[in-house]
Amino acid sequence: MRGTGDPMGTPRTITETTLGAWVFTASGRRRDMLSDIADGRTRIESRCVADNYRSAMMRRGQRALLWLSGPADGPTPRGVWGLGWISGPTSTDANGQLVVPTDITVLDPDDVVRATDLREIPGLSRMEVLRVPAASNPSWVDVDQLDALQRRLPAWPPQP
């Protein structure tokens, strides 16, 4: 299976071995997301995903990250805002949208890893979510990128 190419045009392969974590994007500009964070929402229980080979690869127990898109600064700056797990198989909701259940913990604002910081960490400037910010869910990080990222994140929550 082929993922999106890197800047050099070389295809990147997503396999069980190369996958570090799925990255689910949400708009930091959406009023409901801002309100949820401001109101102390601590869990993201599902995310909409594109119906493609990536969503077909998702399995319970795989790591997941929440990425807020939007402005580089302000109350919800672009970056990693949550970490957790895929908690079950994908399914179709009442609106016909493919969704995946998650157990993602929203980070304390002091623990958020901003996009501007990621670009300065060796290996992370090539993260797909930075190179292709308007791509559909899910994006992904490989095991090396996840390893570098985890050095900046709090401890991963226990698997549900």
Sequence and secondary structure as in RCSB ss.txt:
>XXXX:A:sequence
MRGTGDPMGTPRTITETTLGAWVFTASGRRRDMLSDIADGRTRIESRCVADNYRSAMMRRGQRALLWLSGPADGP
TPRGVWGLGWISGPTSTDANGQLVVPTDITVLDPDDVVRATDLREIPGLSRMEVLRVPAASNPSWVDVDQLDALQ
RRLPAWPPQP
>XXXX:A:secstr
 EEEE TTS EEE  TTTEEEEEEEEETT HHHHHHHHTT  EEEEEE  SSHHHHH  TT EEEEEEES SSSS
S SEEEEEEEE S  EE TTS EEEEEEEEE  GGG EEHHHHTTSTTTTT HHHHSTT  S EEEEHHHHHHHH
TTS       
